[in-house]
């Protein structure tokens, strides 16, 4: 019989339970080891699930809005799914196109 409390060392986690535990850890701002100690979790288990889910999970999809380059000295801003924003100013159209192509290839 499975333990009902998420994180007990004797229970087996489903992917959803592991995602929930990892999200709680991320929101805490602690290291995995500190979070595990404070919450009675197993640090190796958290490390293992983090590695497994990041390797097996789908990569975030990057979508681009249609754009038209109207001037050489353009300001371009990229917002990635993880919340990171990159602003580029005074880049050549060729450089901007190369950056977009590389981001598309990497996704």
C-alpha positions in Angstrom: 0.0 0.0 0.0 1.3 3.4 -0.9 1.8 6.1 1.7 -0.5 9.1 1.2 2.0 11.8 2.2 4.0 13.0 -0.8 7.7 12.7 -0.2 7.8 9.9 2.4 10.9 7.9 1.7 9.0 4.6 1.6 6.5 5.7 -1.1 7.0 5.5 -4.8 6.3 8.7 -6.8 4.4 8.9 -10.0 5.6 11.5 -12.5 2.9 13.9 -11.4 3.9 13.6 -7.8 7.6 14.1 -8.7 6.7 17.2 -10.7 4.7 18.5 -7.8 7.6 17.9 -5.4 10.1 19.5 -7.8 7.8 22.5 -8.2 7.6 23.0 -4.5 11.4 22.8 -4.3 11.8 25.4 -7.0 9.4 27.8 -5.4 11.2 27.4 -2.1 14.4 29.0 -3.5 16.5 26.5 -1.4 19.1 24.1 -2.8 17.7 20.5 -3.2 19.7 19.3 -0.2 18.4 22.1 2.1 14.9 21.6 0.9 15.1 17.9 1.4 16.4 18.3 4.9 13.7 20.8 5.8 10.8 18.8 4.4 11.9 15.2 5.2 12.5 14.4 1.5 15.2 12.3 0.0 17.7 14.6 -1.8 19.0 11.8 -4.1 15.4 11.1 -5.1 14.8 14.8 -6.0 18.0 14.9 -8.0 17.1 11.7 -9.8 13.6 12.9 -10.7 14.9 16.3 -11.8 17.4 14.6 -14.1 14.8 12.1 -15.4 12.1 14.6 -16.1 14.4 17.1 -17.7 15.9 14.5 -20.0 12.6 12.8 -20.8 10.3 15.7 -20.9 9.3 17.6 -24.0 11.4 20.6 -24.7 9.6 23.9 -24.5 8.1 25.1 -27.7 9.4 28.4 -29.0 7.0 30.3 -31.2 7.8 33.4 -33.1 5.4 36.1 -34.1 5.5 37.3 -37.7 8.0 40.2 -38.0 9.1 42.6 -40.7 12.4 44.3 -40.5 11.9 48.0 -41.4 15.2 49.6 -40.4 18.8 48.7 -39.8 18.8 50.0 -36.2 15.9 47.8 -34.9 15.1 46.8 -31.4 14.2 43.1 -31.0 13.0 41.4 -27.9 12.7 37.7 -27.4 10.7 36.2 -24.6 11.4 32.6 -23.9 8.9 30.2 -22.3 11.0 30.0 -19.1 10.5 33.8 -18.6 13.9 34.9 -19.8 13.7 38.0 -22.0 16.5 39.0 -24.4 16.6 42.5 -25.9 18.8 43.2 -28.9 19.4 46.7 -30.3 21.2 48.0 -33.3 21.7 44.5 -34.7 21.9 43.9 -38.4 19.0 42.2 -40.1 21.3 39.3 -41.1 22.5 38.8 -37.5 18.9 38.9 -36.2 17.9 36.4 -38.8 20.8 34.1 -37.8 19.8 34.4 -34.1 16.2 33.5 -34.9 17.3 30.6 -37.1 19.6 29.3 -34.3 16.9 29.6 -31.7 14.5 27.7 -34.0 17.0 25.0 -34.7 17.7 24.6 -30.9 14.1 24.1 -30.1 
